[in-house]
Amino acid sequence: MSEPLVFMMGEFKTTFPTDRQFAKNHMWVQPVGDGNFRCGFTAYAVRLLQDVYFLDWTVDLHSQLLPQQAIGAIESSKAESELYAPIGGQLVRFNEDLFADPAMINVDNYGRGWLFEIEGQGDDLLTPSKYIEHLEAVWEVAQRTIKGQLA
């Protein structure tokens, strides 16, 4: 695997592995075989959320999902937010370790902190470099939102 790409969120360095693709909803998607994709939060999302402590799924295992369909909710020290599927397909697996300890998302989001697996197509995903370009385009608005400057 090549060196991860880096995006600076102000003074904070976030890294992005190059062995997976990314969705604009700040999730990574990695093929794991048999048409299945493992999904999780990017370092950008984890940095914005900070200290995830609650995760709830509103869909059942083996549900057929549409891209961007609401599938659950997450709570952290900074935000409460709905979760959306990064791609469409059949939900085939949850990371059951997160039911007991969702904080794993905070410490190993590209490893043991993965969220779920989907059997589907990843046709509309971004390459790592295209995801960095997307972050550069949305970072200014994100900073204003973080600082509460948007009405």
N, CA, C and O atoms as a GROMACS GRO file, in nm:
protein
  604
    1MET      N    1   0.085  -0.118   0.000
    1MET     CA    2   0.000   0.000   0.000
    1MET      C    3   0.089   0.124   0.000
    1MET      O    4   0.190   0.129   0.071
    2SER      N    5   0.052   0.221  -0.078
    2SER     CA    6   0.130   0.344  -0.084
    2SER      C    7   0.099   0.433   0.036
    2SER      O    8   0.008   0.406   0.114
    3GLU      N    9   0.177   0.538   0.049
    3GLU     CA   10   0.161   0.633   0.159
    3GLU      C   11   0.021   0.693   0.158
    3GLU      O   12  -0.032   0.722   0.052
    4PRO      N   13  -0.038   0.713   0.276
    4PRO     CA   14  -0.171   0.777   0.281
    4PRO      C   15  -0.163   0.923   0.237
    4PRO      O   16  -0.059   0.987   0.249
    5LEU      N   17  -0.274   0.973   0.187
    5LEU     CA   18  -0.284   1.114   0.152
    5LEU      C   19  -0.319   1.193   0.277
    5LEU      O   20  -0.378   1.139   0.371
    6VAL      N   21  -0.284   1.320   0.278
    6VAL     CA   22  -0.304   1.404   0.396
    6VAL      C   23  -0.388   1.525   0.358
    6VAL      O   24  -0.370   1.585   0.252
    7PHE      N   25  -0.481   1.561   0.447
    7PHE     CA   26  -0.557   1.684   0.434
    7PHE      C   27  -0.548   1.755   0.569
    7PHE      O   28  -0.571   1.695   0.674
    8MET      N   29  -0.513   1.882   0.564
    8MET     CA   30  -0.501   1.960   0.687
    8MET      C   31  -0.634   2.027   0.720
    8MET      O   32  -0.688   2.104   0.640
    9MET      N   33  -0.686   1.997   0.836
    9MET     CA   34  -0.807   2.061   0.888
    9MET      C   35  -0.758   2.166   0.986
    9MET      O   36  -0.754   2.144   1.107
   10GLY      N   37  -0.722   2.281   0.932
   10GLY     CA   38  -0.657   2.382   1.015
   10GLY      C   39  -0.522   2.328   1.057
   10GLY      O   40  -0.437   2.299   0.972
   11GLU      N   41  -0.500   2.314   1.186
   11GLU     CA   42  -0.372   2.262   1.236
   11GLU      C   43  -0.372   2.111   1.252
   11GLU      O   44  -0.270   2.053   1.288
   12PHE      N   45  -0.486   2.046   1.226
   12PHE     CA   46  -0.498   1.903   1.247
   12PHE      C   47  -0.479   1.827   1.115
   12PHE      O   48  -0.544   1.857   1.015
   13LYS      N   49  -0.390   1.731   1.120
   13LYS     CA   50  -0.360   1.648   1.003
   13LYS      C   51  -0.455   1.528   1.001
   13LYS      O   52  -0.463   1.454   1.099
   14THR      N   53  -0.525   1.509   0.890
   14THR     CA   54  -0.608   1.390   0.871
   14THR      C   55  -0.549   1.311   0.756
   14THR      O   56  -0.507   1.368   0.655
   15THR      N   57  -0.548   1.180   0.769
   15THR     CA   58  -0.489   1.095   0.666
   15THR      C   59  -0.596   1.007   0.603
   15THR      O   60  -0.698   0.974   0.664
   16PHE      N   61  -0.569   0.969   0.479
   16PHE     CA   62  -0.662   0.889   0.401
   16PHE      C   63  -0.586   0.780   0.328
   16PHE      O   64  -0.506   0.810   0.240
   17PRO      N   65  -0.611   0.653   0.364
   17PRO     CA   66  -0.543   0.543   0.296
   17PRO      C   67  -0.577   0.540   0.148
   17PRO      O   68  -0.686   0.582   0.109
   18THR      N   69  -0.487   0.493   0.068
   18THR     CA   70  -0.509   0.489  -0.076
   18THR      C   71  -0.558   0.353  -0.124
   18THR      O   72  -0.568   0.330  -0.245
   19ASP      N   73  -0.588   0.262  -0.031
   19ASP     CA   74  -0.634   0.128  -0.069
   19ASP      C   75  -0.786   0.116  -0.067
   19ASP      O   76  -0.840   0.005  -0.066
   20ARG      N   77  -0.855   0.229  -0.066
   20ARG     CA   78  -1.002   0.229  -0.065
   20ARG      C   79  -1.053   0.353  -0.137
   20ARG      O   80  -0.975   0.441  -0.175
   21GLN      N   81  -1.185   0.358  -0.156
   21GLN     CA   82  -1.247   0.475  -0.218
   21GLN      C   83  -1.330   0.548  -0.113
   21GLN      O   84  -1.346   0.501   0.000
   22PHE      N   85  -1.383   0.663  -0.153
   22PHE     CA   86  -1.451   0.749  -0.057
   22PHE      C   87  -1.581   0.802  -0.114
   22PHE      O   88  -1.596   0.820  -0.235
   23ALA      N   89  -1.676   0.827  -0.024
   23ALA     CA   90  -1.805   0.886  -0.062
   23ALA      C   91  -1.808   1.029  -0.011
   23ALA      O   92  -1.739   1.064   0.086
   24LYS      N   93  -1.887   1.112  -0.076
   24LYS     CA   94  -1.896   1.252  -0.036
   24LYS      C   95  -1.958   1.269   0.103
   24LYS      O   96  -1.947   1.377   0.161
   25ASN      N   97  -2.021   1.165   0.157
   25ASN     CA   98  -2.075   1.174   0.293
   25ASN      C   99  -1.969   1.137   0.397
   25ASN      O  100  -2.002   1.106   0.512
   26HIS      N  101  -1.842   1.140   0.357
   26HIS     CA  102  -1.727   1.122   0.446
   26HIS      C  103  -1.718   0.982   0.505
   26HIS      O  104  -1.685   0.961   0.622
   27MET      N  105  -1.749   0.886   0.417
   27MET     CA  106  -1.728   0.746   0.454
   27MET      C  107  -1.630   0.685   0.355
   27MET      O  108  -1.626   0.723   0.238
   28TRP      N  109  -1.550   0.591   0.404
   28TRP     CA  110  -1.463   0.514   0.316
   28TRP      C  111  -1.532   0.383   0.282
   28TRP      O  112  -1.614   0.333   0.358
   29VAL      N  113  -1.496   0.330   0.166
   29VAL     CA  114  -1.555   0.206   0.117
   29VAL      C  115  -1.441   0.122   0.061
   29VAL      O  116  -1.366   0.167  -0.026
   30GLN      N  117  -1.428  -0.001   0.112
   30GLN     CA  118  -1.316  -0.087   0.072
   30GLN      C  119  -1.368  -0.225   0.031
   30GLN      O  120  -1.442  -0.288   0.106
   31PRO      N  121  -1.331  -0.271  -0.088
   31PRO     CA  122  -1.372  -0.406  -0.128
   31PRO      C  123  -1.310  -0.509  -0.034
   31PRO      O  124  -1.192  -0.501   0.001
   32VAL      N  125  -1.392  -0.608   0.006
   32VAL     CA  126  -1.342  -0.715   0.092
   32VAL      C  127  -1.365  -0.853   0.030
   32VAL      O  128  -1.347  -0.955   0.096
   33GLY      N  129  -1.405  -0.856  -0.098
   33GLY     CA  130  -1.426  -0.982  -0.170
   33GLY      C  131  -1.572  -1.016  -0.187
   33GLY      O  132  -1.658  -0.967  -0.114
   34ASP      N  133  -1.600  -1.100  -0.286
   34ASP     CA  134  -1.735  -1.148  -0.315
   34ASP      C  135  -1.835  -1.036  -0.339
   34ASP      O  136  -1.953  -1.052  -0.309
   35GLY      N  137  -1.791  -0.922  -0.392
   35GLY     CA  138  -1.880  -0.810  -0.419
   35GLY      C  139  -1.920  -0.732  -0.295
   35GLY      O  140  -2.007  -0.646  -0.300
   36ASN      N  141  -1.854  -0.762  -0.182
   36ASN     CA  142  -1.884  -0.692  -0.058
   36ASN      C  143  -1.788  -0.577  -0.037
   36ASN      O  144  -1.670  -0.583  -0.074
   37PHE      N  145  -1.841  -0.472   0.023
   37PHE     CA  146  -1.762  -0.353   0.056
   37PHE      C  147  -1.777  -0.325   0.205
   37PHE      O  148  -1.888  -0.321   0.258
   38ARG      N  149  -1.664  -0.304   0.272
   38ARG     CA  150  -1.664  -0.263   0.412
   38ARG      C  151  -1.666  -0.110   0.414
   38ARG      O  152  -1.599  -0.046   0.333
   39CYS      N  153  -1.743  -0.052   0.506
   39CYS     CA  154  -1.762   0.093   0.511
   39CYS      C  155  -1.732   0.145   0.651
   39CYS      O  156  -1.758   0.079   0.751
   40GLY      N  157  -1.677   0.266   0.656
   40GLY     CA  158  -1.650   0.330   0.783
   40GLY      C  159  -1.634   0.480   0.766
   40GLY      O  160  -1.643   0.532   0.655
   41PHE      N  161  -1.612   0.549   0.876
   41PHE     CA  162  -1.595   0.694   0.873
   41PHE      C  163  -1.452   0.732   0.836
   41PHE      O  164  -1.357   0.667   0.879
   42THR      N  165  -1.439   0.837   0.756
   42THR     CA  166  -1.307   0.889   0.726
   42THR      C  167  -1.252   0.965   0.847
   42THR      O  168  -1.325   0.998   0.940
   43ALA      N  169  -1.122   0.991   0.843
   43ALA     CA  170  -1.059   1.069   0.950
   43ALA      C  171  -1.120   1.209   0.958
   43ALA      O  172  -1.129   1.266   1.066
   44TYR      N  173  -1.162   1.263   0.845
   44TYR     CA  174  -1.228   1.394   0.842
   44TYR      C  175  -1.356   1.390   0.925
   44TYR      O  176  -1.379   1.477   1.009
   45ALA      N  177  -1.440   1.288   0.902
   45ALA     CA  178  -1.565   1.274   0.977
   45ALA      C  179  -1.538   1.254   1.126
   45ALA      O  180  -1.604   1.316   1.209
   46VAL      N  181  -1.443   1.169   1.158
   46VAL     CA  182  -1.412   1.142   1.299
   46VAL      C  183  -1.362   1.268   1.368
   46VAL      O  184  -1.397   1.295   1.483
   47ARG      N  185  -1.281   1.347   1.297
   47ARG     CA  186  -1.230   1.472   1.355
   47ARG      C  187  -1.345   1.570   1.381
   47ARG      O  188  -1.347   1.636   1.484
   48LEU      N  189  -1.440   1.579   1.289
   48LEU     CA  190  -1.554   1.668   1.309
   48LEU      C  191  -1.646   1.618   1.421
   48LEU      O  192  -1.695   1.698   1.501
   49LEU      N  193  -1.669   1.488   1.426
   49LEU     CA  194  -1.759   1.432   1.528
   49LEU      C  195  -1.698   1.438   1.668
   49LEU      O  196  -1.765   1.480   1.762
   50GLN      N  197  -1.575   1.397   1.680
   50GLN     CA  198  -1.504   1.388   1.809
   50GLN      C  199  -1.579   1.301   1.910
   50GLN      O  200  -1.697   1.322   1.936
   51ASP      N  201  -1.511   1.206   1.963
   51ASP     CA  202  -1.560   1.122   2.072
   51ASP      C  203  -1.698   1.062   2.048
   51ASP      O  204  -1.795   1.096   2.117
   52VAL      N  205  -1.708   0.972   1.949
   52VAL     CA  206  -1.832   0.900   1.924
   52VAL      C  207  -1.861   0.811   2.044
   52VAL      O  208  -1.773   0.738   2.091
   53TYR      N  209  -1.986   0.817   2.094
   53TYR     CA  210  -2.020   0.733   2.208
   53TYR      C  211  -2.151   0.657   2.191
   53TYR      O  212  -2.185   0.575   2.277
   54PHE      N  213  -2.225   0.681   2.082
   54PHE     CA  214  -2.351   0.609   2.062
   54PHE      C  215  -2.374   0.588   1.913
   54PHE      O  216  -2.354   0.679   1.833
   55LEU      N  217  -2.416   0.467   1.878
   55LEU     CA  218  -2.442   0.430   1.740
   55LEU      C  219  -2.570   0.348   1.739
   55LEU      O  220  -2.583   0.254   1.817
   56ASP      N  221  -2.663   0.381   1.650
   56ASP     CA  222  -2.790   0.310   1.643
   56ASP      C  223  -2.825   0.286   1.497
   56ASP      O  224  -2.816   0.376   1.414
   57TRP      N  225  -2.866   0.164   1.467
   57TRP     CA  226  -2.905   0.129   1.330
   57TRP      C  227  -3.056   0.129   1.319
   57TRP      O  228  -3.124   0.076   1.407
   58THR      N  229  -3.110   0.188   1.212
   58THR     CA  230  -3.254   0.190   1.189
   58THR      C  231  -3.294   0.095   1.076
   58THR      O  232  -3.411   0.093   1.035
   59VAL      N  233  -3.200   0.019   1.025
   59VAL     CA  234  -3.226  -0.082   0.923
   59VAL      C  235  -3.182  -0.217   0.977
   59VAL      O  236  -3.097  -0.226   1.066
   60ASP      N  237  -3.241  -0.321   0.922
   60ASP     CA  238  -3.208  -0.457   0.965
   60ASP      C  239  -3.104  -0.518   0.873
   60ASP      O  240  -3.088  -0.479   0.757
   61LEU      N  241  -3.033  -0.615   0.927
   61LEU     CA  242  -2.939  -0.692   0.847
   61LEU      C  243  -3.013  -0.752   0.728
   61LEU      O  244  -3.127  -0.795   0.741
   62HIS      N  245  -2.950  -0.754   0.614
   62HIS     CA  246  -3.000  -0.805   0.486
   62HIS      C  247  -3.101  -0.711   0.420
   62HIS      O  248  -3.164  -0.748   0.321
   63SER      N  249  -3.117  -0.590   0.473
   63SER     CA  250  -3.201  -0.490   0.407
   63SER      C  251  -3.138  -0.448   0.276
   63SER      O  252  -3.016  -0.446   0.263
   64GLN      N  253  -3.222  -0.417   0.178
   64GLN     CA  254  -3.176  -0.361   0.052
   64GLN      C  255  -3.171  -0.209   0.069
   64GLN      O  256  -3.271  -0.146   0.101
   65LEU      N  257  -3.053  -0.151   0.048
   65LEU     CA  258  -3.032  -0.009   0.070
   65LEU      C  259  -3.014   0.067  -0.061
   65LEU      O  260  -2.957   0.015  -0.157
   66LEU      N  261  -3.063   0.188  -0.062
   66LEU     CA  262  -3.039   0.280  -0.173
   66LEU      C  263  -2.921   0.370  -0.137
   66LEU      O  264  -2.897   0.394  -0.019
   67PRO      N  265  -2.848   0.419  -0.237
   67PRO     CA  266  -2.741   0.515  -0.204
   67PRO      C  267  -2.800   0.636  -0.132
   67PRO      O  268  -2.905   0.687  -0.172
   68GLN      N  269  -2.735   0.680  -0.026
   68GLN     CA  270  -2.775   0.795   0.056
   68GLN      C  271  -2.901   0.771   0.138
   68GLN      O  272  -2.960   0.867   0.190
   69GLN      N  273  -2.944   0.645   0.151
   69GLN     CA  274  -3.059   0.613   0.237
   69GLN      C  275  -3.018   0.626   0.383
   69GLN      O  276  -2.909   0.584   0.420
   70ALA      N  277  -3.105   0.683   0.465
   70ALA     CA  278  -3.080   0.690   0.609
   70ALA      C  279  -3.080   0.548   0.664
   70ALA      O  280  -3.172   0.471   0.640
   71ILE      N  281  -2.974   0.515   0.740
   71ILE     CA  282  -2.961   0.379   0.792
   71ILE      C  283  -2.940   0.374   0.943
   71ILE      O  284  -2.943   0.266   1.002
   72GLY      N  285  -2.921   0.490   1.005
   72GLY     CA  286  -2.897   0.490   1.148
   72GLY      C  287  -2.868   0.629   1.199
   72GLY      O  288  -2.888   0.729   1.130
   73ALA      N  289  -2.818   0.633   1.322
   73ALA     CA  290  -2.783   0.761   1.385
   73ALA      C  291  -2.658   0.743   1.468
   73ALA      O  292  -2.626   0.633   1.514
   74ILE      N  293  -2.588   0.853   1.486
   74ILE     CA  294  -2.465   0.853   1.565
   74ILE      C  295  -2.466   0.974   1.655
   74ILE      O  296  -2.514   1.082   1.618
   75GLU      N  297  -2.413   0.956   1.775
   75GLU     CA  298  -2.399   1.068   1.868
   75GLU      C  299  -2.255   1.075   1.913
   75GLU      O  300  -2.188   0.974   1.935
   76SER      N  301  -2.208   1.198   1.926
   76SER     CA  302  -2.072   1.222   1.972
   76SER      C  303  -2.073   1.345   2.062
   76SER      O  304  -2.177   1.405   2.087
   77SER      N  305  -1.956   1.380   2.110
   77SER     CA  306  -1.947   1.498   2.196
   77SER      C  307  -1.976   1.627   2.120
   77SER      O  308  -2.006   1.729   2.183
   78LYS      N  309  -1.968   1.625   1.988
   78LYS     CA  310  -1.989   1.745   1.908
   78LYS      C  311  -2.119   1.747   1.828
   78LYS      O  312  -2.167   1.854   1.791
   79ALA      N  313  -2.177   1.629   1.802
   79ALA     CA  314  -2.291   1.628   1.711
   79ALA      C  315  -2.379   1.504   1.728
   79ALA      O  316  -2.335   1.401   1.778
   80GLU      N  317  -2.502   1.519   1.685
   80GLU     CA  318  -2.593   1.408   1.663
   80GLU      C  319  -2.626   1.412   1.515
   80GLU      O  320  -2.659   1.519   1.462
   81SER      N  321  -2.619   1.299   1.449
   81SER     CA  322  -2.638   1.300   1.306
   81SER      C  323  -2.696   1.167   1.258
   81SER      O  324  -2.673   1.062   1.318
   82GLU      N  325  -2.771   1.175   1.150
   82GLU     CA  326  -2.816   1.054   1.083
   82GLU      C  327  -2.700   0.997   1.005
   82GLU      O  328  -2.609   1.070   0.964
   83LEU      N  329  -2.703   0.866   0.983
   83LEU     CA  330  -2.605   0.797   0.899
   83LEU      C  331  -2.672   0.760   0.768
   83LEU      O  332  -2.789   0.721   0.766
   84TYR      N  333  -2.598   0.772   0.660
   84TYR     CA  334  -2.651   0.742   0.527
   84TYR      C  335  -2.561   0.642   0.457
   84TYR      O  336  -2.439   0.646   0.471
   85ALA      N  337  -2.622   0.553   0.382
   85ALA     CA  338  -2.547   0.452   0.307
   85ALA      C  339  -2.462   0.521   0.200
   85ALA      O  340  -2.513   0.604   0.125
   86PRO      N  341  -2.333   0.488   0.192
   86PRO     CA  342  -2.247   0.550   0.090
   86PRO      C  343  -2.270   0.493  -0.049
   86PRO      O  344  -2.242   0.558  -0.149
   87ILE      N  345  -2.322   0.369  -0.055
   87ILE     CA  346  -2.355   0.304  -0.182
   87ILE      C  347  -2.482   0.223  -0.162
   87ILE      O  348  -2.524   0.199  -0.048
   88GLY      N  349  -2.543   0.182  -0.270
   88GLY     CA  350  -2.660   0.096  -0.262
   88GLY      C  351  -2.620  -0.049  -0.261
   88GLY      O  352  -2.511  -0.086  -0.304
   89GLY      N  353  -2.710  -0.133  -0.212
   89GLY     CA  354  -2.686  -0.276  -0.210
   89GLY      C  355  -2.749  -0.339  -0.088
   89GLY      O  356  -2.825  -0.275  -0.015
   90GLN      N  357  -2.717  -0.465  -0.066
   90GLN     CA  358  -2.772  -0.538   0.048
   90GLN      C  359  -2.677  -0.529   0.167
   90GLN      O  360  -2.557  -0.554   0.155
   91LEU      N  361  -2.732  -0.491   0.281
   91LEU     CA  362  -2.656  -0.484   0.405
   91LEU      C  363  -2.629  -0.627   0.451
   91LEU      O  364  -2.722  -0.701   0.484
   92VAL      N  365  -2.501  -0.667   0.455
   92VAL     CA  366  -2.470  -0.807   0.487
   92VAL      C  367  -2.405  -0.828   0.623
   92VAL      O  368  -2.399  -0.940   0.673
   93ARG      N  369  -2.355  -0.719   0.685
   93ARG     CA  370  -2.286  -0.738   0.813
   93ARG      C  371  -2.270  -0.606   0.886
   93ARG      O  372  -2.234  -0.505   0.826
   94PHE      N  373  -2.297  -0.608   1.016
   94PHE     CA  374  -2.264  -0.498   1.105
   94PHE      C  375  -2.134  -0.533   1.178
   94PHE      O  376  -2.105  -0.651   1.198
   95ASN      N  377  -2.059  -0.434   1.217
   95ASN     CA  378  -1.944  -0.456   1.304
   95ASN      C  379  -1.999  -0.468   1.446
   95ASN      O  380  -2.020  -0.367   1.514
   96GLU      N  381  -2.024  -0.590   1.489
   96GLU     CA  382  -2.090  -0.613   1.618
   96GLU      C  383  -2.007  -0.564   1.736
   96GLU      O  384  -2.063  -0.537   1.842
   97ASP      N  385  -1.876  -0.552   1.720
   97ASP     CA  386  -1.793  -0.500   1.828
   97ASP      C  387  -1.832  -0.357   1.865
   97ASP      O  388  -1.815  -0.315   1.979
   98LEU      N  389  -1.886  -0.282   1.767
   98LEU     CA  390  -1.925  -0.144   1.794
   98LEU      C  391  -2.052  -0.134   1.878
   98LEU      O  392  -2.078  -0.030   1.940
   99PHE      N  393  -2.133  -0.241   1.881
   99PHE     CA  394  -2.252  -0.239   1.966
   99PHE      C  395  -2.211  -0.222   2.112
   99PHE      O  396  -2.276  -0.151   2.188
  100ALA      N  397  -2.104  -0.289   2.150
  100ALA     CA  398  -2.056  -0.281   2.288
  100ALA      C  399  -1.969  -0.159   2.313
  100ALA      O  400  -1.969  -0.103   2.422
  101ASP      N  401  -1.894  -0.117   2.210
  101ASP     CA  402  -1.799  -0.007   2.228
  101ASP      C  403  -1.784   0.075   2.100
  101ASP      O  404  -1.688   0.054   2.025
  102PRO      N  405  -1.877   0.169   2.073
  102PRO     CA  406  -1.865   0.250   1.952
  102PRO      C  407  -1.744   0.343   1.954
  102PRO      O  408  -1.709   0.402   1.852
  103ALA      N  409  -1.680   0.358   2.069
  103ALA     CA  410  -1.561   0.444   2.077
  103ALA      C  411  -1.446   0.392   1.991
  103ALA      O  412  -1.352   0.466   1.965
  104MET      N  413  -1.453   0.266   1.948
  104MET     CA  414  -1.349   0.212   1.859
  104MET      C  415  -1.340   0.295   1.731
  104MET      O  416  -1.235   0.301   1.668
  105ILE      N  417  -1.451   0.360   1.693
  105ILE     CA  418  -1.451   0.448   1.576
  105ILE      C  419  -1.349   0.560   1.596
  105ILE      O  420  -1.284   0.603   1.500
  106ASN      N  421  -1.335   0.608   1.718
  106ASN     CA  422  -1.246   0.719   1.747
  106ASN      C  423  -1.099   0.682   1.736
  106ASN      O  424  -1.016   0.764   1.695
  107VAL      N  425  -1.065   0.559   1.772
  107VAL     CA  426  -0.924   0.522   1.783
  107VAL      C  427  -0.872   0.441   1.665
  107VAL      O  428  -0.751   0.437   1.643
  108ASP      N  429  -0.961   0.378   1.587
  108ASP     CA  430  -0.914   0.295   1.475
  108ASP      C  431  -1.018   0.294   1.363
  108ASP      O  432  -1.067   0.189   1.323
  109ASN      N  433  -1.051   0.414   1.314
  109ASN     CA  434  -1.160   0.424   1.216
  109ASN      C  435  -1.132   0.353   1.084
  109ASN      O  436  -1.227   0.313   1.015
  110TYR      N  437  -1.006   0.334   1.046
  110TYR     CA  438  -0.974   0.263   0.921
  110TYR      C  439  -0.949   0.115   0.944
  110TYR      O  440  -0.920   0.042   0.850
  111GLY      N  441  -0.960   0.071   1.067
  111GLY     CA  442  -0.936  -0.069   1.101
  111GLY      C  443  -1.055  -0.127   1.175
  111GLY      O  444  -1.161  -0.147   1.118
  112ARG      N  445  -1.036  -0.153   1.305
  112ARG     CA  446  -1.139  -0.218   1.385
  112ARG      C  447  -1.264  -0.132   1.405
  112ARG      O  448  -1.365  -0.184   1.452
  113GLY      N  449  -1.260  -0.004   1.371
  113GLY     CA  450  -1.375   0.084   1.386
  113GLY      C  451  -1.464   0.092   1.264
  113GLY      O  452  -1.544   0.184   1.252
  114TRP      N  453  -1.452  -0.006   1.170
  114TRP     CA  454  -1.542  -0.006   1.054
  114TRP      C  455  -1.686  -0.025   1.101
  114TRP      O  456  -1.710  -0.077   1.210
  115LEU      N  457  -1.783   0.018   1.018
  115LEU     CA  458  -1.923   0.020   1.058
  115LEU      C  459  -2.004  -0.100   1.010
  115LEU      O  460  -2.069  -0.167   1.090
  116PHE      N  461  -2.001  -0.126   0.879
  116PHE     CA  462  -2.086  -0.230   0.821
  116PHE      C  463  -2.030  -0.272   0.687
  116PHE      O  464  -1.938  -0.210   0.633
  117GLU      N  465  -2.088  -0.381   0.632
  117GLU     CA  466  -2.054  -0.427   0.498
  117GLU      C  467  -2.179  -0.431   0.412
  117GLU      O  468  -2.288  -0.468   0.458
  118ILE      N  469  -2.161  -0.393   0.286
  118ILE     CA  470  -2.270  -0.392   0.187
  118ILE      C  471  -2.225  -0.475   0.068
  118ILE      O  472  -2.110  -0.466   0.024
  119GLU      N  473  -2.316  -0.556   0.015
  119GLU     CA  474  -2.292  -0.622  -0.113
  119GLU      C  475  -2.356  -0.532  -0.219
  119GLU      O  476  -2.478  -0.514  -0.220
  120GLY      N  477  -2.275  -0.477  -0.306
  120GLY     CA  478  -2.329  -0.383  -0.404
  120GLY      C  479  -2.224  -0.336  -0.503
  120GLY      O  480  -2.125  -0.404  -0.527
  121GLN      N  481  -2.249  -0.220  -0.558
  121GLN     CA  482  -2.160  -0.160  -0.658
  121GLN      C  483  -2.105  -0.028  -0.604
  121GLN      O  484  -2.179   0.051  -0.546
  122GLY      N  485  -1.978  -0.005  -0.624
  122GLY     CA  486  -1.917   0.119  -0.579
  122GLY      C  487  -1.886   0.212  -0.695
  122GLY      O  488  -1.781   0.277  -0.696
  123ASP      N  489  -1.975   0.220  -0.791
  123ASP     CA  490  -1.948   0.294  -0.915
  123ASP      C  491  -1.933   0.444  -0.897
  123ASP      O  492  -1.858   0.507  -0.972
  124ASP      N  493  -2.001   0.504  -0.801
  124ASP     CA  494  -2.001   0.650  -0.787
  124ASP      C  495  -1.907   0.701  -0.678
  124ASP      O  496  -1.921   0.814  -0.632
  125LEU      N  497  -1.812   0.619  -0.638
  125LEU     CA  498  -1.720   0.658  -0.532
  125LEU      C  499  -1.604   0.740  -0.587
  125LEU      O  500  -1.576   0.739  -0.707
  126LEU      N  501  -1.538   0.811  -0.496
  126LEU     CA  502  -1.425   0.895  -0.532
  126LEU      C  503  -1.294   0.824  -0.503
  126LEU      O  504  -1.282   0.751  -0.404
  127THR      N  505  -1.196   0.846  -0.589
  127THR     CA  506  -1.061   0.798  -0.558
  127THR      C  507  -1.009   0.881  -0.441
  127THR      O  508  -1.065   0.986  -0.411
  128PRO      N  509  -0.904   0.835  -0.374
  128PRO     CA  510  -0.850   0.915  -0.263
  128PRO      C  511  -0.815   1.059  -0.305
  128PRO      O  512  -0.846   1.152  -0.231
  129SER      N  513  -0.751   1.077  -0.420
  129SER     CA  514  -0.714   1.213  -0.461
  129SER      C  515  -0.838   1.298  -0.493
  129SER      O  516  -0.838   1.417  -0.465
  130LYS      N  517  -0.941   1.238  -0.551
  130LYS     CA  518  -1.065   1.312  -0.579
  130LYS      C  519  -1.137   1.347  -0.448
  130LYS      O  520  -1.201   1.452  -0.438
  131TYR      N  521  -1.126   1.260  -0.349
  131TYR     CA  522  -1.186   1.291  -0.219
  131TYR      C  523  -1.115   1.410  -0.154
  131TYR      O  524  -1.180   1.497  -0.096
  132ILE      N  525  -0.984   1.415  -0.164
  132ILE     CA  526  -0.909   1.529  -0.110
  132ILE      C  527  -0.954   1.657  -0.181
  132ILE      O  528  -0.972   1.760  -0.116
  133GLU      N  529  -0.974   1.652  -0.313
  133GLU     CA  530  -1.024   1.769  -0.387
  133GLU      C  531  -1.162   1.809  -0.334
  133GLU      O  532  -1.190   1.928  -0.320
  134HIS      N  533  -1.246   1.711  -0.306
  134HIS     CA  534  -1.380   1.740  -0.251
  134HIS      C  535  -1.366   1.810  -0.115
  134HIS      O  536  -1.437   1.907  -0.088
  135LEU      N  537  -1.276   1.761  -0.030
  135LEU     CA  538  -1.255   1.823   0.101
  135LEU      C  539  -1.208   1.967   0.087
  135LEU      O  540  -1.254   2.055   0.161
  136GLU      N  541  -1.118   1.991  -0.006
  136GLU     CA  542  -1.070   2.127  -0.028
  136GLU      C  543  -1.184   2.219  -0.067
  136GLU      O  544  -1.188   2.336  -0.028
  137ALA      N  545  -1.280   2.165  -0.144
  137ALA     CA  546  -1.394   2.246  -0.189
  137ALA      C  547  -1.494   2.274  -0.077
  137ALA      O  548  -1.559   2.379  -0.079
  138VAL      N  549  -1.507   2.184   0.020
  138VAL     CA  550  -1.608   2.203   0.125
  138VAL      C  551  -1.549   2.253   0.257
  138VAL      O  552  -1.625   2.284   0.349
  139TRP      N  553  -1.418   2.261   0.269
  139TRP     CA  554  -1.355   2.294   0.397
  139TRP      C  555  -1.392   2.433   0.447
  139TRP      O  556  -1.414   2.451   0.567
  140GLU      N  557  -1.400   2.532   0.360
  140GLU     CA  558  -1.432   2.667   0.405
  140GLU      C  559  -1.571   2.672   0.470
  140GLU      O  560  -1.588   2.733   0.576
  141VAL      N  561  -1.668   2.608   0.408
  141VAL     CA  562  -1.803   2.604   0.464
  141VAL      C  563  -1.803   2.526   0.595
  141VAL      O  564  -1.870   2.565   0.691
  142ALA      N  565  -1.729   2.416   0.600
  142ALA     CA  566  -1.721   2.336   0.722
  142ALA      C  567  -1.664   2.418   0.837
  142ALA      O  568  -1.712   2.408   0.950
  143GLN      N  569  -1.563   2.497   0.810
  143GLN     CA  570  -1.504   2.580   0.916
  143GLN      C  571  -1.605   2.680   0.972
  143GLN      O  572  -1.614   2.700   1.093
  144ARG      N  573  -1.681   2.743   0.883
  144ARG     CA  574  -1.783   2.839   0.929
  144ARG      C  575  -1.889   2.768   1.011
  144ARG      O  576  -1.936   2.821   1.112
  145THR      N  577  -1.928   2.649   0.969
  145THR     CA  578  -2.028   2.570   1.041
  145THR      C  579  -1.975   2.534   1.180
  145THR      O  580  -2.046   2.547   1.280
  146ILE      N  581  -1.851   2.489   1.186
  146ILE     CA  582  -1.789   2.453   1.313
  146ILE      C  583  -1.789   2.573   1.407
  146ILE      O  584  -1.817   2.559   1.526
  147LYS      N  585  -1.759   2.688   1.355
  147LYS     CA  586  -1.751   2.809   1.437
  147LYS      C  587  -1.886   2.873   1.459
  147LYS      O  588  -1.895   2.977   1.525
  148GLY      N  589  -1.994   2.814   1.406
  148GLY     CA  590  -2.128   2.867   1.428
  148GLY      C  591  -2.157   2.995   1.353
  148GLY      O  592  -2.238   3.077   1.398
  149GLN      N  593  -2.091   3.014   1.239
  149GLN     CA  594  -2.108   3.140   1.165
  149GLN      C  595  -2.220   3.134   1.062
  149GLN      O  596  -2.255   3.235   1.002
  150LEU      N  597  -2.275   3.015   1.042
  150LEU     CA  598  -2.385   3.007   0.945
  150LEU      C  599  -2.516   3.031   1.016
  150LEU      O  600  -2.536   2.985   1.129
  151ALA      N  601  -2.606   3.101   0.951
  151ALA     CA  602  -2.737   3.130   1.011
  151ALA      C  603  -2.828   3.010   0.999
  151ALA      O  604  -2.942   3.015   1.044
   0.00000   0.00000   0.00000
